[in-house]
Each structure stands twice: as C-alpha cells, then as structure tokens.
Amino acid sequence: MRTDGRKANEARSLDMRINVLKNAQGSVIINTGDTQVLCTAMIEEGVPPFLTGTGKGWLTAEYSMLPASTPNRKKRDGLKKDGRGVEIQRLIGRSLRSVCDFEGMGEYTVYVDCDVLNADGGTRTASISGAFVAAALCVKKAMDAGLITKSPLKRHIAAVSAGIVNDEPILDLCYKEDSGAQADMNMVATDDGNIGEIQVCGEKRTITEEEFAQLKQLCKKGIAEIIAKQKETLKDEGVEI
C-alpha cells in the first residue's frame, strides 16, 4: 500500500487552472497531488544572437522554487543560481523545443517561467506538463493578435516520474516516496508515444532491464493521461495542436 493509498500504476490527482494571471499571454497553475506549479508564457520580439536574421523564433524557460514551497524555507536564487534549478530549466526548455518548428515563425521568443508554489515531488515533470499548456495559450493569443502567423508547436508533450520503492515499480512519486526510492525515472514524451528524454537514477541500487521496461510503461501511461488533460483544457480555449 502506498503512502496515499494509490495503486502502483495510479497517478496523483491532476488539475490545470488556466488564465490565472492578467499580464501573461499564457498562464496555468498545475496541481499534481500536493505539488503546485505556476507556469506562465509571454512572447517578445527578438531572438538569441545565433538566430538573428534567420526569420526563426525561439523558446526558452526558467524555473525556480518559491521560499515557502518547501517545509523549511528555501533561499531565493542570488547572483549564482541554484545548480538544480539550472538543470531543470534546461530540461523544460529543450523538452518544449523538441516539439517546435520555429521556421517561418518570425523572430520572436516565447519565455516560459515555472515557479513552484508547493513542492511534494515531481516539480520538474509538472513544470514541463504545465509549461506546454501555458506556451500553447500564449501562441494562440499571439496569433489572434496578428503578432505571429504560424504556431511553432507541433505536438503535445508532457512528463511524469516513476520509481522503485520497496522493490516495486510505482508511478508518479510524491516526496515521501521519492526520498525513500531505490531508483527513480523521469520521462518526457509526446502524444504520439515518442520519447523526448529519460532520466534514470539508481539512488540505492541499480535497476534491471525488466524494471526499466516496467518504469517506462508506467511513465507512458501517466503521460497519456496528462496529455488527455492538456487537450481537454486547451480545447475549451479553442486551442488545438
């Protein structure tokens, strides 16, 4: 029995509340269990120097955890950003870019910001899943305003975790499960089943090929459920990818 009574292949409850901020063209608060992340997306003219003059757009991401997102206050990033935060924001950025085609978009950059309001495991995966929704809303508004004529987003993408706890593969770990896991996996995948990234870490032991396959299947199940929620949420706003 898991700490919250879920089955091994059962993800946490999922909720996406969109258009929560006035100034951001795209915004969503994503809740996965007790993990809560505010994801926003805004579009601005200009691209990194290596894209100047190409007519192509860009997408980049930032990630941070608010001080009260953890039981013990987390210090804000100073001049030197938290190394973990840098790793995660790079993961978010490359995950979203993997489903983008920037050709013909125009030289605009979509800036995605993910701020963890409450952390209970899976903040990086929730950020990716929520960031996609925020980016899709932002792009739709930019197109409606005539700012851009082509959406760079080509497919849905989402992420979830799985892990080995007490020698059992389980889906979507909360913090208590994650902190005691023998091994854990984060997977990023699209709505056609293609995999964008897999991160596997043997915290207390290595995993077998069979366990790897089991974790992968659990993640694919969880991602399919998240993407179904993304599509349902965006459909109400007239957004179809």
Backbone hydrogen bonds, N-H to C=O, Kabsch-Sander energy under -0.5 kcal/mol:
donor,donor_aa,acceptor,acceptor_aa,energy
2,R,6,R,-0.9
5,G,2,R,-1.6
10,E,7,K,-1.7
11,A,9,N,-0.5
15,D,31,N,-2.1
17,R,29,I,-2.5
18,I,16,M,-0.6
19,N,27,S,-2.2
25,Q,41,A,-0.5
26,G,41,A,-1.9
28,V,39,C,-2.4
29,I,17,R,-2.7
30,I,28,V,-0.6
30,I,37,V,-2.5
31,N,15,D,-2.9
32,T,30,I,-0.5
32,T,35,T,-2.5
33,G,13,S,-2.3
33,G,31,N,-0.5
35,T,32,T,-2.0
36,Q,118,N,-2.7
37,V,30,I,-2.3
38,L,115,D,-2.9
39,C,28,V,-3.2
39,C,37,V,-0.6
40,T,113,D,-2.6
41,A,26,G,-2.8
42,M,111,Y,-2.1
44,E,109,T,-2.3
46,G,107,E,-3.1
51,L,48,P,-2.4
52,T,48,P,-0.7
52,T,49,P,-1.0
54,T,51,L,-2.2
57,G,102,F,-1.2
58,W,108,Y,-2.0
60,T,110,V,-2.3
62,E,112,V,-2.2
64,S,114,C,-2.2
66,L,64,S,-0.5
66,L,116,V,-2.2
69,S,66,L,-2.3
70,T,67,P,-0.7
73,R,71,P,-0.5
74,K,67,P,-2.4
78,G,80,K,-0.9
81,K,79,L,-0.7
86,V,82,D,-2.1
87,E,83,G,-2.1
88,I,84,R,-2.3
89,Q,85,G,-2.6
90,R,86,V,-1.8
91,L,87,E,-1.8
92,I,88,I,-2.6
93,G,89,Q,-2.3
94,R,90,R,-2.6
95,S,91,L,-2.0
96,L,92,I,-2.2
97,R,93,G,-2.4
98,S,94,R,-1.3
99,V,96,L,-1.4
100,C,97,R,-1.8
101,D,152,P,-2.3
105,M,102,F,-1.9
106,G,55,G,-2.1
108,Y,106,G,-2.2
109,T,44,E,-3.0
110,V,58,W,-2.5
111,Y,42,M,-3.5
111,Y,109,T,-0.7
112,V,60,T,-2.8
112,V,110,V,-0.6
113,D,40,T,-2.6
114,C,62,E,-2.7
115,D,38,L,-2.8
115,D,113,D,-0.5
116,V,64,S,-2.9
116,V,114,C,-0.5
117,L,36,Q,-2.4
117,L,115,D,-0.5
118,N,36,Q,-2.0
119,A,69,S,-2.9
120,D,118,N,-0.6
126,A,122,G,-2.2
127,S,123,T,-2.0
128,I,124,R,-1.8
129,S,125,T,-2.2
130,G,126,A,-2.6
131,A,127,S,-2.8
132,F,128,I,-1.8
133,V,129,S,-0.9
134,A,130,G,-2.3
135,A,131,A,-2.7
136,A,132,F,-2.4
137,L,133,V,-2.2
138,C,134,A,-2.3
139,V,135,A,-2.6
140,K,136,A,-2.0
141,K,137,L,-2.1
142,A,138,C,-2.2
143,M,139,V,-2.3
144,D,140,K,-2.5
145,A,141,K,-1.8
146,G,143,M,-1.3
147,L,142,A,-2.3
148,I,142,A,-1.0
154,K,99,V,-3.2
155,R,99,V,-0.8
158,A,189,A,-2.3
160,V,187,M,-1.8
162,A,185,M,-2.3
163,G,170,I,-2.4
164,I,183,A,-2.8
165,V,163,G,-0.6
165,V,168,E,-2.6
168,E,165,V,-1.5
170,I,163,G,-2.9
171,L,8,A,-2.7
172,D,161,S,-3.3
175,Y,120,D,-0.8
178,D,174,C,-2.9
179,S,175,Y,-3.0
180,G,176,K,-0.8
181,A,178,D,-1.0
182,Q,164,I,-3.2
183,A,164,I,-1.0
184,D,201,C,-2.3
185,M,162,A,-3.4
186,N,199,Q,-2.5
187,M,160,V,-2.6
188,V,197,E,-2.8
189,A,158,A,-2.3
190,T,194,N,-2.5
191,D,156,H,-1.4
193,G,190,T,-1.6
196,G,188,V,-3.0
197,E,188,V,-1.5
199,Q,186,N,-2.8
200,V,198,I,-0.5
201,C,184,D,-2.7
203,E,201,C,-1.3
204,K,182,Q,-3.1
205,R,182,Q,-1.5
212,F,208,T,-2.5
213,A,209,E,-2.2
214,Q,210,E,-2.1
215,L,211,E,-2.8
216,K,212,F,-2.4
217,Q,213,A,-2.1
218,L,214,Q,-2.2
219,C,215,L,-2.5
220,K,216,K,-2.4
221,K,217,Q,-2.1
222,G,218,L,-2.4
223,I,219,C,-2.9
224,A,220,K,-2.1
225,E,221,K,-1.6
226,I,222,G,-2.0
227,I,223,I,-2.8
228,A,224,A,-1.8
229,K,225,E,-1.6
230,Q,226,I,-2.5
231,K,227,I,-2.7
232,E,228,A,-2.0
233,T,229,K,-2.6
234,L,230,Q,-2.7
235,K,231,K,-2.2
236,D,232,E,-1.1
237,E,234,L,-1.4
238,G,235,K,-1.7
239,V,234,L,-2.4
240,E,238,G,-0.6
